[in-house]
Amino acid sequence: MVIVATFLLIILLTVNTSCQCPSNCTCSVTDVTCCTSCFAEYYLDGCVCSPCPLNCNSCSVGYNCTICSDGYYHNGVDCTSCPSSLTNCLTCDNATSCAICNNGSYLNGNNCSFCSWNLLNCISCNTSDSC
């Protein structure tokens, strides 16, 4: 019984190390060709991972984007680039409102403002003069 269990374990380990799992997912232990979860920018469609729409970080079956990539917002249909008028904006909520600012800037209402130049080595500030 121990010999059979050891033999089966060796076979299982051999199968797992030679997994031909696609690079965009993690595979099932019982079926190395079947994805069980997908990496960012892909969604699980049966046993395969299909790509999300352009500029989409997370989506569901049917090609529906749920989370847009940084620098984009969901306009109700797809992901649209944050406008250049939102300076220093990493992620925006819509065309007129920034949600997260780039390093060296802070959220001031709906826009991003620079941290004060005298805040040396400050990566993220809460106001213009507070690191």
N, C-alpha and C positions, 0 to 999 in steps of 0.2 A: 504494500500500500504506500509506504514512504517512497519507494523507488518510482512508482507511477506518478505520485504527486510532484516529486522533484523533476521528473521528465516533463510533465505538463507545464510546470513553472518555467523550465528552460525554453520550451517551445513558445510560451507566452512572451517571455522576455525577448526572444529572437524576433518574433513578429513585431513587437513594439519598437525595437531598435531599427527595424527595416521599414518602418511606417512610411507609406507613400502619401501621407496626409498633405493636402495642398497647403501652400505657404500662408493662406489667408484665414486659417481656422485651426481649431483643435479637433482631433478626431475621436471617434468612439473607440473604446477599448475592444469591443467585440467586432467592429467593422472599420478597419483602418482607412477605408476609402470614403467613409461617411462623416461629414462634419457635424459636431454637436453644438458648437458655438463659433461665432465669427469675430475677427478682429475689427478694429475701427474702420469705418468707411465701407463695410460689407454687412449684408443681412442674410440670415439663414432662410433658405428657400428649399425646403425638403431636406436633402442630404448635402447640398452644396451651398457655398457662400457666393452670393451675387453682389456686384458693386452697387454702392449707393449712388445717387445722382451727384453730379459735379458740385464741389464745394460743400458737401454734406458729410458730417462726421459720424452720424448715427441715423439709421433709417430702419423702417419696418417693411414687411412683405408688401409688395405692391409698389415698391419704389418711392414710398412716402418718407420724406426727410423729417426726423424728429429733433435733431440737433445739428445746427450749421457749424461749419468750420470757423475758426477764429477769423475775424474780419468780415464776417457775413451774418445776415439776419434772415429769419424766415418771414417772407412777405405774404404768407397764406397759401402760396402755390409752390415756391421753390426758394432756394437760398440766393440772396442778392447781396452784392458787395456793399459794405458800409461806405457811405459817401466820404469823399476826401475832405468835405467841410467839417467832419468830425475828426479834427487833428489829434494825434497821439492816442487814438481809440483802438484798443485791441479787439473788443467785442461790443457790438451795438445791439440795442433792443429793436430799433427801427431806423428809419432814415434820418431822424432828428435827435435821437437819444443814445448816448454811449452808456454801456453797462460796466465795462472794465477798461481801465486805461493802461497804456504801456508803462513799463518801468520808467521812473523819473517824472511821472505825472500823477495827478490825483483827480478824482471825480468831483467836479464843481458844478452842481446842478445836473444838467444833461450833457455837459461837455467836459473835456479834460484840460487841466491847466498844468503848467510846468511846476515842479518843485523849485523852491528857491535855490539859487546857485550856491548859496553859502551852507547848504546841507551836504557837506562833503561825505562821500561814501554812502549816501542814502539811496537805496534802491527803490523804496516805496514810501511815499509820504501821504499823510492824511489831510493836510492843508499845505499851503505854500511854504510855511516855515516850521512844520512839525513832521519829523521822521517817524 
